[in-house]
Amino acid sequence: MAVIRPVLISTALAMWLEAFYRFGATWAPEILPGAMAVYLVWTGIFHMLRRALPHVRDMIWMLIAGLAGLAFEWVAVGNSPCGNPDALQSGMFLFHATYPLWGAILWDQTDQRRKAGLPLIAVFTALGMLGFLLPMGDARMGWFLFVPLALYPILFVLALIRGKTSVRPLR
């Protein structure tokens, strides 16, 4: 159970952004099941590694997750700088660096960052939902591409404020 709940929370945080993209910007809900499978597998590996190496600082885990996410985006999705020059590389890095660790932060009720993260997620959910009031077109697409993604740089910085989330080591 020490890994399952953070994995599910991390996956939900990733799927939160995917849902805004797929339902709000591109209308491609058929992508969601495959994305969920990838997020579940990746966050499972991530949280097992964190338990196997409990003394590694959160900043290092975020760097690893961000680079692994960029590699996946470039190779499997085609969002490399050459393949898709319009893709926001820094946004993809911050998203992938942030959502896996925040599963652990949100699950750990003793982590003070949780108290700031939960209201931020609620505010950005409300802001994202406002995009559904916009008519289809460039403004709506821009809203859904940038407003929900703006949560992740904030969570990234917030995660760095206190550098270590509690991790129970593997036995």
C-alpha positions as CSV (number, residue, x, y, z in Angstrom):
1,M,0.0,0.0,0.0
2,A,2.9,2.3,0.5
3,V,3.4,2.6,-3.2
4,I,-0.1,2.1,-4.6
5,R,-1.7,5.2,-3.2
6,P,1.0,7.6,-4.3
7,V,1.0,5.9,-7.7
8,L,-2.8,6.4,-8.1
9,I,-2.5,10.1,-6.9
10,S,0.4,10.8,-9.3
11,T,-1.5,9.2,-12.1
12,A,-4.7,11.2,-11.3
13,L,-2.6,14.4,-11.3
14,A,-1.2,13.6,-14.8
15,M,-4.6,12.5,-16.1
16,W,-6.1,15.8,-14.8
17,L,-3.9,17.7,-17.3
18,E,-4.6,15.1,-20.0
19,A,-8.3,15.5,-19.5
20,F,-8.2,19.2,-20.1
21,Y,-6.1,18.7,-23.2
22,R,-8.2,15.9,-24.7
23,F,-11.6,17.2,-23.8
24,G,-11.0,21.0,-24.0
25,A,-8.3,21.6,-26.6
26,T,-8.1,18.7,-29.0
27,W,-11.2,16.5,-28.5
28,A,-9.2,13.2,-28.5
29,P,-10.6,11.2,-25.6
30,E,-9.6,8.0,-27.2
31,I,-6.0,8.8,-26.1
32,L,-6.9,8.7,-22.4
33,P,-6.8,4.9,-21.7
34,G,-3.4,4.6,-23.3
35,A,-2.1,7.6,-21.5
36,M,-3.4,6.3,-18.2
37,A,-1.6,3.0,-18.7
38,V,1.7,4.8,-19.4
39,Y,1.3,7.0,-16.3
40,L,0.4,4.1,-14.1
41,V,3.4,2.1,-15.2
42,W,5.8,5.1,-15.0
43,T,4.6,6.3,-11.6
44,G,4.8,2.7,-10.3
45,I,8.4,2.5,-11.4
46,F,9.1,6.0,-10.0
47,H,7.7,5.3,-6.5
48,M,9.3,1.8,-6.3
49,L,12.7,3.5,-7.1
50,R,12.0,6.1,-4.4
51,R,11.4,3.4,-1.9
52,A,14.6,1.5,-3.0
53,L,16.7,4.7,-2.8
54,P,15.1,6.6,0.1
55,H,18.0,9.0,0.7
56,V,17.9,10.6,-2.7
57,R,16.6,14.2,-2.5
58,D,13.3,15.3,-4.1
59,M,15.2,17.6,-6.4
60,I,17.1,14.7,-7.9
61,W,13.9,12.7,-8.3
62,M,12.3,15.6,-10.1
63,L,15.3,15.9,-12.5
64,I,15.1,12.2,-13.3
65,A,11.3,12.3,-13.8
66,G,11.5,15.4,-16.0
67,L,14.3,14.0,-18.2
68,A,12.5,10.6,-18.5
69,G,9.3,12.4,-19.4
70,L,11.0,14.5,-22.1
71,A,12.6,11.4,-23.5
72,F,9.2,9.7,-23.7
73,E,7.7,12.8,-25.3
74,W,10.4,13.0,-27.9
75,V,10.6,9.4,-28.8
76,A,7.1,8.0,-28.3
77,V,4.9,11.0,-28.8
78,G,6.9,13.0,-31.4
79,N,7.1,16.2,-29.3
80,S,10.9,16.7,-29.9
81,P,12.1,20.2,-30.8
82,C,12.7,18.9,-34.4
83,G,9.5,16.8,-34.6
84,N,7.1,19.4,-33.2
85,P,8.8,22.8,-32.9
86,D,5.5,24.2,-31.4
87,A,5.7,21.9,-28.3
88,L,6.7,23.8,-25.2
89,Q,9.7,21.9,-24.0
90,S,10.0,23.6,-20.6
91,G,6.3,23.0,-19.9
92,M,6.7,19.3,-20.7
93,F,9.8,19.0,-18.5
94,L,8.1,20.8,-15.6
95,F,4.9,18.6,-15.9
96,H,6.9,15.4,-16.0
97,A,9.2,16.5,-13.2
98,T,6.3,17.5,-11.0
99,Y,3.4,15.1,-11.1
100,P,5.1,11.9,-9.9
101,L,6.5,13.4,-6.8
102,W,3.3,15.3,-5.9
103,G,1.5,11.9,-5.6
104,A,3.8,11.3,-2.6
105,I,3.4,14.9,-1.3
106,L,-0.4,14.8,-1.5
107,W,-0.5,11.4,0.2
108,D,1.8,12.3,3.1
109,Q,-0.5,14.2,5.5
110,T,2.5,15.4,7.5
111,D,4.0,17.2,4.5
112,Q,3.4,21.0,4.9
113,R,3.6,21.5,1.1
114,R,0.3,19.5,0.8
115,K,-1.6,22.3,2.5
116,A,-0.6,24.7,-0.3
117,G,-0.9,22.2,-3.1
118,L,-4.5,21.1,-2.6
119,P,-5.9,24.6,-2.8
120,L,-3.8,25.4,-5.8
121,I,-5.1,22.3,-7.6
122,A,-8.7,23.3,-6.7
123,V,-8.1,26.9,-8.1
124,F,-6.5,25.7,-11.3
125,T,-9.3,23.1,-11.8
126,A,-11.8,26.0,-11.5
127,L,-9.7,28.1,-13.9
128,G,-9.5,25.2,-16.4
129,M,-13.2,24.6,-16.3
130,L,-13.8,28.2,-17.3
131,G,-12.2,27.3,-20.7
132,F,-15.2,25.1,-21.5
133,L,-17.3,28.3,-21.7
134,L,-15.1,29.5,-24.6
135,P,-16.2,28.8,-28.1
136,M,-14.2,26.3,-30.1
137,G,-11.2,28.0,-31.8
138,D,-7.8,29.4,-31.1
139,A,-8.7,31.1,-27.8
140,R,-10.1,27.9,-26.3
141,M,-7.2,25.8,-27.5
142,G,-4.7,28.3,-26.1
143,W,-6.6,28.3,-22.8
144,F,-6.5,24.6,-22.4
145,L,-2.8,24.3,-23.6
146,F,-1.5,26.9,-21.1
147,V,-3.9,27.6,-18.1
148,P,-3.9,24.0,-16.7
149,L,-0.2,23.6,-17.5
150,A,0.6,26.7,-15.5
151,L,-0.1,24.8,-12.3
152,Y,3.0,22.6,-12.7
153,P,5.7,25.3,-12.5
154,I,4.1,26.5,-9.3
155,L,4.0,22.9,-7.9
156,F,7.6,22.4,-9.0
157,V,8.8,25.4,-7.1
158,L,6.7,24.5,-4.1
159,A,8.2,21.0,-4.1
160,L,11.6,22.5,-3.9
161,I,10.9,24.6,-0.8
162,R,11.3,21.6,1.5
163,G,13.6,19.2,-0.2
164,K,12.5,15.8,1.1
165,T,9.3,13.9,1.1
166,S,9.1,11.0,3.6
167,V,9.8,7.6,2.0
168,R,9.5,4.3,3.7
169,P,12.4,2.2,2.4
170,L,11.9,-1.3,0.9
171,R,12.6,-4.1,3.3
